[in-house]
Amino acid sequence: MTAAERSAIFALLDDCDATAARRSSRLYTDFVHERVCVGAAQLELMCETVVADARRGLHAVVLADYEFGRHLLDGDQAHRASNETQRGDATLRFLLFERCEKLSRDDVDTWLVERDGGAAEPSVAGTANVCASVDPTQFNEAIDAIHAALRAGDSYQVNYTYRLGFDVFGSPAALYRRLRARQPVPYGALIALPGDEWVLSCSPELFIEKEGAMLRARPMKGTAPRSADPVADRHAAEFLANDPKNRAENVMIVDLLRNDLSRVAQTGSVKVPALFSVEPYASVWQMTSTVHSTLRAGTSFAAIMRALFPCGSITGAPKHRTMQLIDELESTPRGLYAGAIGWLDVPASTASTANDTTCGDFCLSVAIRTLTLSPAAQPGVLRGTMGVGAGIVLDSVAADEYAECQLKASFLTGAEPGFELFETMYATQEEGVRHLSRHLARLSASAAALGFRLDDENEIRAQITEKCAALPAHIPHRMRLALSKNGAVQLTAAVLTPLADSTVGVLLGPDHAFPVMHADDPLLRHKTTHRAEYDRGWREAEARGAFDTLFFNERGELTEGGRSNVFVKLAGRWWTPPLESGVLPGIMRGVLLEDIDLHAAERVLTRIDVRNAEALLVCNALRGAVQARVVG
């Protein structure tokens, strides 16, 4: 690993409740190496090695896959023989760093701004093409199978989960800033791993922490939706606090945690100081309880992990048999999701206290609301995974539990990306909007891909009809339809000034210091307000007496103009760049490709093709198709 690769690895463990007086966030830098435990038999030796690293001055960050808990409960051979291929990796990872800096909330804010380019507002970032690993029918079938297992006495409660897969746009730091603003929590994490992999976590749930001889767990079980109406929101919290079903689920997990803690606690020290607390988060109310105990002298970190991991709140009860059911029911491995993320400090240097120093202080979260990002096949592109789930008991209703999973997923899917979708349309009082169905189809497809809310197309059509009817007669207008992430629609109109000439000039971006576009950028397929370079392109062209600037991608392929698609005539045939080059599926582009008389088709085009073209066309929904020539 090169020095540059090492310097790119870091871990931010982010407590949004940290203050200047209580600097409880931690920033780990100057990566040294990673230690990976792949089986239960290695656990004690691995933990001893990490303690030795810590005594030499290194600082440990812990990442525990959920499936590592199967090694601990079943033993390596049983787990390996059962489902290793299906269940994927099952590791306990220790990242070792030279530096650990304790930070306040303000310190973390400043550091994140610097990582994200220095702007107060987060950069554009979000997810696209979100796809669940199960559909509603498969979810219902799984709940039916769980109910059968519950009736057979195999379990009292099963925490059933599935995975969301998605593409990522923007930087991981920007995406984390947006998620963090949406759900500030005490157990956040932004971790850059070796191999350009990332962990982004906004977990509200403590798994287990040790401070001195005290162990503390805060299992979270029970969910209710938040409301924008303060009265309804308060009623939702009161309902959750008093709901027998949620209380029953919560107390089952509390009992499980009490039992697990008793395996490493001093006799009689396990207490429950807080039961059925209700806490507010961005989109949900969550019910938590708190369990305390005093650690038995001489207990190691490895012994604590064997007794407690994984957390009972994300398995169900009884833990061992329920985890076997989870393996049978869930179609994909959980990985880090539902595992643990946190830190482990060096044991104290003296054993003069009543409790010895076998285990240093530590804090581990339950890795829920947690994204893992990995490089996709295309260079520079990240693909993400996040798990969601719900606790299933005998009286659980599948439709309600599916809705709860979607509510939990909205932490990710509802995050503001930093832009709007929009359509720019040709409109008159007499004709209405030209190509309206094409515009709405493109808007609908983009909304679905990017998770924008789009409720009623007929209502939008009615608003457009009303807007067009109010336009002055016989005067073309530019009508703009904007859609925000939450589904708000805005319509504006302005007079469309005619072009001065029948042939317009275009600039070539590379000749005027414009950056290349990246063909794999998922946002290029959607018309968004995140288009500063495109807007600069046509504005600079206008300032030079031209109409638009033509852009090229990193492979030197022609893509599109700042406000137009382009067609190039070569050897008597019209060609336009394919979408795969990084092109917006423009409205007029689609019309021209369907024009039988034009006989146009897609083809990769280069700057040489543009220079050697017999003719050029630029086109958009406002201007139609216009003859063009290269200028400047």
C-alpha positions in Angstrom: 0.0 0.0 0.0 1.4 3.4 -1.0 1.7 6.4 1.3 -1.1 8.1 -0.6 -3.4 5.1 -0.3 -2.7 5.0 3.5 -3.4 8.7 3.9 -6.8 8.2 2.2 -8.0 5.8 4.9 -9.6 7.3 8.0 -12.5 6.8 10.4 -14.8 9.4 11.8 -16.9 8.2 14.7 -19.3 11.0 15.1 -21.4 11.8 18.2 -23.7 14.7 17.2 -24.3 15.3 20.9 -20.6 16.1 21.5 -19.7 19.5 23.0 -16.5 21.5 23.6 -16.6 20.2 27.2 -17.4 16.6 26.2 -15.4 15.8 23.0 -16.9 12.4 22.3 -16.5 12.3 18.6 -13.3 10.6 17.3 -11.2 11.1 14.2 -8.7 8.4 13.4 -6.0 9.2 10.8 -2.5 7.9 9.8 -3.6 4.4 9.0 -1.0 1.7 9.8 -2.6 -1.7 9.1 -5.7 -3.8 9.5 -6.2 -7.0 11.4 -9.0 -9.3 10.3 -10.5 -12.1 12.4 -12.3 -14.6 10.1 -13.2 -17.3 12.7 -14.2 -17.8 16.3 -11.1 -19.9 17.0 -8.9 -16.9 16.2 -10.8 -14.4 18.4 -8.8 -14.5 21.6 -5.4 -14.4 19.8 -6.6 -11.6 17.5 -7.8 -9.5 20.4 -4.6 -10.0 22.3 -2.7 -8.8 19.2 -4.8 -5.7 19.0 -4.2 -5.0 22.7 -0.5 -5.3 22.0 -0.9 -2.8 19.1 -2.7 -0.5 21.4 0.0 -0.7 24.0 2.5 0.4 21.3 0.4 3.6 20.8 -2.0 2.6 18.0 -5.7 3.2 18.1 -8.3 0.6 17.1 -11.6 1.0 15.1 -13.9 -2.0 15.2 -16.1 -3.3 12.3 -18.0 -6.5 13.0 -20.0 -8.2 10.3 -23.4 -9.6 11.5 -22.4 -13.0 10.2 -19.3 -13.1 12.4 -21.9 -13.7 15.2 -22.8 -17.0 13.5 -19.1 -18.1 13.9 -19.3 -17.2 17.6 -22.6 -19.1 18.2 -22.2 -22.1 16.0 -18.5 -22.6 15.9 -16.4 -22.2 12.7 -17.0 -25.7 11.2 -20.8 -25.7 11.6 -21.1 -22.3 10.1 -18.7 -22.9 7.2 -20.5 -26.2 6.3 -23.9 -24.6 6.3 -24.1 -21.3 4.3 -20.7 -19.8 3.7 -21.3 -19.1 0.0 -24.7 -17.6 0.5 -23.9 -15.7 3.7 -20.7 -14.0 2.2 -17.9 -12.6 4.4 -18.1 -12.9 8.2 -15.3 -10.9 9.7 -14.3 -8.9 12.7 -12.0 -6.1 11.5 -9.7 -3.9 13.5 -8.4 -0.8 11.7 -5.2 0.5 13.5 -4.2 4.2 13.3 -1.4 6.3 14.7 -3.7 9.3 15.6 -7.0 9.6 17.4 -8.3 13.1 17.9 -11.3 13.8 20.1 -13.7 16.4 18.6 -16.7 18.4 19.5 -19.8 18.7 17.2 -18.5 22.0 15.9 -15.1 20.5 15.2 -16.7 17.7 13.2 -18.8 20.2 11.3 -15.7 22.1 10.2 -13.8 19.0 9.2 -16.7 17.7 7.1 -17.1 21.0 5.3 -13.4 20.9 4.5 -13.7 17.3 3.2 -16.6 18.4 1.0 -15.0 21.3 -0.8 -15.5 24.1 1.8 -19.1 25.1 1.1 -21.5 25.6 4.0 -24.2 23.6 2.2 -23.4 20.0 1.4 -22.4 19.2 -2.2 -24.9 17.4 -4.5 -25.1 13.8 -3.4 -27.6 11.0 -3.2 -28.8 7.7 -4.5 -30.3 6.5 -7.7 -31.9 3.3 -9.0 -32.7 1.9 -5.5 -33.8 -1.7 -5.7 -34.9 -4.0 -2.9 -33.7 -7.6 -2.6 -37.3 -8.7 -2.0 -40.6 -7.6 -3.5 -43.8 -7.3 -1.5 -44.9 -10.8 -2.4 -41.6 -12.3 -1.2 -41.8 -10.2 2.0 -45.2 -11.5 2.7 -44.1 -15.1 2.1 -41.2 -14.6 4.6 -43.6 -13.2 7.2 -45.8 -16.2 6.7 -42.8 -18.5 7.2 -41.9 -16.6 10.4 -45.4 -16.9 11.7 -45.2 -20.7 11.2 -41.9 -20.8 13.1 -43.4 -18.8 15.9 -46.4 -21.0 16.2 -44.1 -24.0 16.2 -42.2 -22.6 19.2 -38.9 -22.0 17.3 -38.8 -18.3 18.3 -40.7 -15.6 20.1 -39.6 -12.8 17.8 -37.6 -12.7 14.5 -36.0 -9.6 13.2 -36.4 -10.0 9.5 -34.4 -7.8 7.1 -33.7 -7.3 3.5 -31.2 -5.2 1.5 -31.5 -2.1 -0.7 -29.0 -1.8 -3.5 -28.4 1.6 -5.2 -26.0 3.7 -7.3 -24.3 6.6 -5.6 -23.7 10.1 -7.0 -21.6 12.7 -5.4 -18.8 12.1 -2.9 -19.3 9.9 0.2 -18.4 12.9 2.4 -21.2 14.9 0.8 -23.7 12.1 1.1 -22.8 11.6 4.8 -23.3 15.3 5.4 -26.8 15.1 3.9 -27.7 12.0 5.9 -26.3 13.5 9.1 -28.3 16.6 8.6 -31.4 14.5 8.2 -30.7 12.3 11.1 -28.1 13.5 13.7 -27.3 10.7 16.0 -24.8 9.8 18.7 -23.3 6.9 16.8 -22.6 8.2 13.3 -19.6 7.0 11.2 -17.9 8.0 8.0 -15.1 5.5 7.3 -12.8 5.3 4.3 -11.6 1.7 4.0 -8.8 0.2 2.0 -9.8 -0.5 -1.6 -11.9 2.6 -2.0 -14.7 1.1 0.1 -16.8 3.2 2.5 -19.0 3.0 5.5 -21.6 5.7 6.2 -23.6 5.1 9.3 -26.2 7.2 11.1 -27.1 4.6 13.8 -29.2 5.8 16.7 -28.6 2.6 18.6 -26.0 1.7 21.2 -25.0 -2.0 21.2 -22.7 -2.0 24.2 -20.2 0.4 25.8 -17.7 -0.1 28.6 -16.5 2.7 30.9 -14.4 1.5 33.7 -16.1 -1.6 35.1 -19.6 -0.5 33.9 -21.2 -2.0 30.8 -24.2 -0.3 29.3 -26.6 -1.4 26.5 -29.5 0.5 25.0 -31.5 -1.9 22.8 -33.9 -0.2 20.4 -37.2 -2.0 19.5 -40.5 -0.2 18.6 -41.1 2.3 15.9 -43.8 4.9 15.0 -43.9 7.4 12.2 -43.3 11.1 12.9 -45.8 13.7 11.7 -45.4 17.4 10.6 -48.6 18.1 12.7 -47.3 18.7 16.3 -50.5 17.2 17.7 -50.4 14.1 15.6 -46.7 13.8 16.3 -47.3 13.9 20.0 -50.1 11.3 19.7 -47.8 9.0 17.8 -45.2 9.2 20.5 -47.8 8.5 23.2 -49.2 5.6 21.2 -45.7 4.1 20.9 -45.0 4.5 24.6 -48.1 2.7 25.6 -48.7 0.2 22.8 -48.8 -3.3 24.2 -47.3 -4.9 21.0 -44.3 -2.6 20.9 -43.8 -2.9 24.7 -43.9 -6.7 24.4 -41.3 -6.7 21.6 -39.1 -4.3 23.6 -39.2 -6.3 26.8 -38.4 -9.5 25.0 -35.1 -8.0 23.7 -34.4 -6.4 27.1 -34.7 -9.8 28.7 -32.4 -11.2 26.0 -29.8 -8.5 26.7 -30.0 -9.0 30.4 -29.3 -12.7 29.9 -26.4 -12.0 27.6 -24.9 -9.4 30.0 -25.2 -11.8 32.9 -22.6 -14.1 31.2 -19.9 -11.5 31.8 -21.3 -9.4 34.7 -20.8 -9.6 38.4 -23.6 -11.6 40.0 -26.6 -9.4 40.8 -25.3 -6.3 39.0 -27.5 -6.4 35.9 -30.1 -3.6 36.2 -32.7 -1.9 33.9 -32.7 1.8 34.9 -34.9 2.9 32.0 -37.6 0.9 30.3 -39.8 2.0 27.3 -38.2 5.4 26.7 -39.4 7.0 23.5 -36.9 9.1 21.4 -37.5 11.4 18.4 -35.6 11.0 15.1 -36.1 12.7 11.7 -38.8 10.4 10.4 -39.6 8.0 13.3 -40.1 7.7 17.0 -38.0 4.9 18.5 -38.6 3.0 21.8 -35.4 2.2 23.7 -34.5 0.7 27.1 -31.3 0.8 29.1 -29.5 -2.1 30.7 -26.5 -1.7 33.1 -24.1 -4.2 34.6 -20.7 -4.4 36.3 -18.1 -6.3 34.3 -16.7 -9.4 36.0 -13.0 -9.0 36.8 -10.6 -10.5 34.2 -13.1 -10.5 31.4 -11.6 -9.8 27.9 -13.0 -8.0 24.9 -13.1 -11.4 23.2 -15.2 -12.8 26.0 -17.6 -9.9 25.9 -18.1 -10.3 22.1 -18.7 -14.1 22.6 -21.4 -13.3 25.2 -23.2 -10.4 23.4 -22.6 -10.3 19.7 -24.6 -9.8 17.7 -27.1 -7.5 19.5 -30.3 -9.2 20.3 -32.4 -6.3 19.0 -31.5 -7.2 15.4 -31.8 -11.0 15.8 -34.8 -11.8 18.0 -35.3 -14.3 20.8 -34.1 -16.8 21.6 -30.9 -15.7 19.8 -29.3 -18.9 18.6 -32.4 -20.6 17.0 -33.7 -17.3 15.7 -30.4 -16.6 13.9 -30.7 -20.0 12.2 -34.2 -19.0 11.0 -32.8 -15.7 9.7 -30.2 -17.6 7.7 -33.0 -19.7 6.2 -35.3 -16.8 5.4 -33.1 -13.9 4.3 -31.9 -14.3 0.7 -28.8 -12.1 1.0 -26.1 -11.8 3.7 -26.3 -8.8 6.1 -22.6 -8.0 6.1 -21.8 -5.1 8.3 -25.5 -4.2 8.5 -26.8 -5.3 11.9 -23.3 -5.9 13.1 -21.3 -3.4 15.1 -19.1 -0.2 14.5 -17.0 1.5 17.2 -13.8 2.0 19.0 -11.6 0.0 21.4 -9.1 1.7 23.7 -6.0 0.4 25.3 -6.5 -1.3 28.7 -5.3 0.8 31.7 -1.7 0.5 32.5 -2.2 -0.6 36.1 -4.2 -3.3 37.8 -4.4 -1.6 41.2 -8.2 -1.2 41.0 -10.8 -3.8 42.1 -11.4 -4.6 38.4 -8.3 -5.6 36.4 -7.4 -4.2 33.0 -7.9 -7.1 30.7 -10.3 -5.0 28.5 -10.0 -1.4 27.7 -12.9 1.0 27.4 -14.9 0.7 24.2 -18.1 1.7 22.5 -20.0 -0.2 19.8 -23.1 0.8 17.9 -25.6 -1.5 16.3 -24.9 -0.9 12.6 -28.4 0.1 11.5 -29.1 3.0 9.1 -25.7 2.0 7.7 -24.5 2.2 4.1 -21.6 0.2 2.7 -20.2 1.6 -0.6 -18.0 -0.3 -3.0 -16.5 0.4 -6.4 -18.7 -0.6 -9.3 -17.5 -2.1 -12.5 -17.1 1.4 -14.0 -14.0 3.3 -12.7 -14.9 6.0 -10.2 -18.5 4.8 -9.7 -19.8 3.6 -6.3 -22.5 1.0 -5.6 -24.2 1.0 -2.2 -26.1 -1.4 0.0 -28.2 -0.7 3.1 -30.3 -3.1 5.1 -33.8 -2.4 6.6 -35.9 -4.7 8.8 -38.6 -5.1 11.4 -39.2 -7.3 14.4 -41.9 -9.9 13.7 -44.1 -11.4 16.4 -47.2 -13.6 16.0 -49.6 -10.7 15.7 -47.5 -8.8 13.2 -49.3 -7.8 10.0 -47.1 -8.2 6.9 -48.4 -5.0 5.2 -47.7 -3.0 8.4 -44.2 -4.4 8.8 -43.4 -3.7 5.1 -44.6 -0.1 5.6 -42.3 0.2 8.7 -39.3 -1.0 6.6 -40.1 1.6 4.0 -40.4 4.2 6.7 -36.9 3.3 8.1 -35.5 3.3 4.5 -36.8 6.9 4.0 -33.8 8.0 6.1 -31.9 7.3 2.9 -34.5 7.5 0.1 -36.0 10.7 1.4 -32.7 12.6 1.8 -32.5 15.9 -0.2 -29.9 15.5 -3.0 -29.3 19.2 -3.5 -31.2 19.7 -6.8 -34.6 19.7 -8.5 -35.8 17.9 -11.6 -37.2 20.2 -14.3 -38.6 20.3 -17.8 -38.3 23.2 -20.1 -41.2 23.2 -22.5 -42.5 25.1 -25.6 -46.0 26.5 -24.7 -48.6 28.6 -26.3 -52.2 29.5 -25.4 -53.5 27.8 -28.5 -51.4 24.6 -28.6 -50.7 24.1 -24.9 -47.4 22.4 -24.3 -45.8 20.7 -27.3 -44.7 17.1 -26.6 -46.2 17.2 -23.1 -46.5 13.4 -22.9 -42.8 13.0 -23.7 -41.9 15.6 -21.0 -44.0 14.0 -18.4 -42.7 10.5 -19.2 -39.1 11.7 -18.8 -39.9 13.5 -15.6 -41.7 10.4 -14.3 -38.8 8.1 -15.2 -36.3 10.4 -13.5 -38.4 10.8 -10.4 -38.6 7.0 -10.1 -34.9 6.5 -10.6 -33.9 9.3 -8.1 -36.6 8.7 -5.5 -38.5 12.0 -6.1 -42.1 12.0 -5.1 -44.5 12.4 -8.1 -48.0 12.0 -7.0 -50.6 12.7 -9.7 -49.7 13.3 -13.4 -53.3 14.3 -14.1 -53.0 17.1 -11.6 -49.8 18.4 -13.2 -51.5 18.3 -16.6 -54.4 20.3 -15.2 -52.0 22.9 -13.8 -50.3 23.2 -17.2 -53.6 23.5 -19.0 -54.6 26.3 -16.7 -51.2 28.0 -17.0 -51.3 27.9 -20.8 -54.8 29.3 -20.9 -53.6 32.4 -19.1 -50.8 33.1 -21.6 -51.1 35.9 -24.1 -52.5 34.8 -27.5 -50.1 33.8 -30.3 -46.9 34.3 -28.3 -44.6 31.4 -27.7 -43.4 30.9 -24.2 -40.8 29.0 -22.4 -42.6 27.1 -19.6 -40.6 25.5 -16.8 -41.9 22.7 -14.7 -39.8 22.0 -11.5 -40.2 19.1 -9.2 -38.6 19.0 -5.7 -37.7 15.8 -3.9 -40.8 16.0 -1.7 -43.1 16.3 -4.7 -43.7 20.0 -4.7 -44.3 21.3 -8.3 -43.6 24.8 -9.6 -44.7 26.2 -13.0 -43.3 29.4 -14.4 -43.5 30.9 -17.9 -41.6 33.6 -19.9 -41.8 34.9 -23.4 -39.6 32.9 -25.8 -37.4 35.3 -27.8 -36.9 34.1 -31.4 -33.4 33.2 -32.7 -31.7 35.9 -34.7 -30.5 33.5 -37.4 -31.6 30.2 -39.0 -28.1 28.8 -38.5 -26.5 29.1 -35.0 -22.9 28.9 -33.9 -21.6 26.3 -31.4 -18.3 26.3 -29.5 -16.3 23.1 -28.8 -15.8 22.8 -25.0 -12.1 21.6 -25.1 -11.2 24.7 -27.1 -12.5 26.9 -24.3 -11.3 25.2 -21.1 -14.5 23.4 -20.3 -14.1 20.2 -18.3 -14.8 16.8 -19.7 -18.0 15.0 -18.7 -17.8 11.6 -17.1 -20.0 9.1 -19.0 -20.8 7.0 -16.0 -22.2 9.9 -14.0 -25.8 8.7 -13.3 -27.1 12.3 -13.2 -26.3 12.9 -16.9 -29.3 10.9 -17.8 -31.6 13.2 -15.9 -32.5 16.9 -16.4 -31.6 18.4 -13.0 -30.7 21.8 -11.7 -27.2 20.5 -11.0 -25.8 21.7 -14.3 -23.5 24.6 -13.5 -21.0 23.7 -16.3 -23.8 23.2 -18.8 -25.3 26.6 -18.0 -21.9 28.2 -18.2 -21.4 26.6 -21.5 -24.4 28.1 -23.2 -24.0 31.5 -21.5 -20.4 31.8 -22.6 -21.5 30.8 -26.1 -24.1 33.5 -26.1 -21.5 36.1 -24.9 -19.5 35.1 -28.0 -22.5 35.4 -30.3 -23.1 31.7 -30.5 -25.9 29.4 -29.3 -24.3 26.6 -27.3 -21.1 24.8 -26.3 -20.6 21.1 -27.2 -19.2 18.9 -24.4 -17.0 15.8 -24.6 -16.5 12.9 -22.2 -13.3 11.5 -20.6 -12.9 9.2 -23.7 -13.0 12.1 -26.1 -16.5 11.2 -27.3 -19.0 14.0 -28.2 -21.9 14.1 -25.7 -24.2 17.1 -25.9 -24.6 20.8 -25.7 -25.2 22.8 -22.6 -28.9 23.2 -23.6 -29.2 21.0 -26.7 -28.6 17.6 -28.2 -26.5 17.4 -31.3 -26.7 15.5 -34.6 -23.8 15.1 -37.0 -24.1 14.3 -40.7 -21.4 12.0 -42.0 -21.4 10.4 -45.5 -25.0 11.4 -46.0 -26.3 9.9 -42.7 -27.4 11.7 -39.5 -25.8 10.4 -36.3 -26.2 11.4 -32.6 -24.2 10.3 -29.6 -25.6 7.3 -27.7 -26.8 7.7 -24.1 -23.9 5.6 -23.0 -21.5 8.4 -23.8 -23.2 10.5 -21.1 -26.1 12.1 -22.8 -29.5 13.4 -21.6 -32.4 11.7 -23.5 -33.6 15.0 -24.9 -37.2 15.5 -26.1 -36.3 16.6 -29.6 -33.6 14.0 -29.8 -36.2 11.4 -29.3 -38.5 13.0 -31.9 -35.7 13.1 -34.5 -34.6 9.5 -33.9 -38.2 8.4 -34.6 -38.4 10.5 -37.8 -38.5 8.0 -40.6 -37.5 10.6 -43.2 -34.4 11.8 -41.2 -33.2 8.2 -40.8 -31.0 9.2 -37.9 -29.3 6.7 -35.6 -26.9 6.6 -32.6 -23.1 6.3 -32.9 -20.1 7.2 -30.9 -18.8 10.5 -32.3 -15.5 12.4 -31.8 -14.2 15.9 -32.2 -12.8 14.8 -35.6 -16.3 13.8 -36.7 -17.7 17.2 -35.7 -14.9 19.0 -37.6 -15.5 16.8 -40.7 -19.3 16.9 -40.6 -21.2 17.7 -43.7 -23.8 19.4 -41.5 -24.7 19.8 -37.8 -28.0 20.1 -36.0 -28.6 21.1 -32.5 -32.0 20.5 -31.0 -34.2 21.0 -27.9 -37.9 21.1 -27.0 -37.9 24.9 -27.2 -36.2 25.5 -30.5 -36.8 22.3 -32.4 -34.0 21.3 -34.7 -31.6 24.1 -35.8 -28.8 24.1 -38.3 -25.4 24.8 -36.6 -21.8 25.4 -37.4 -18.6 25.4 -35.3 -17.3 28.8 -34.4 -14.5 30.2 -32.2 
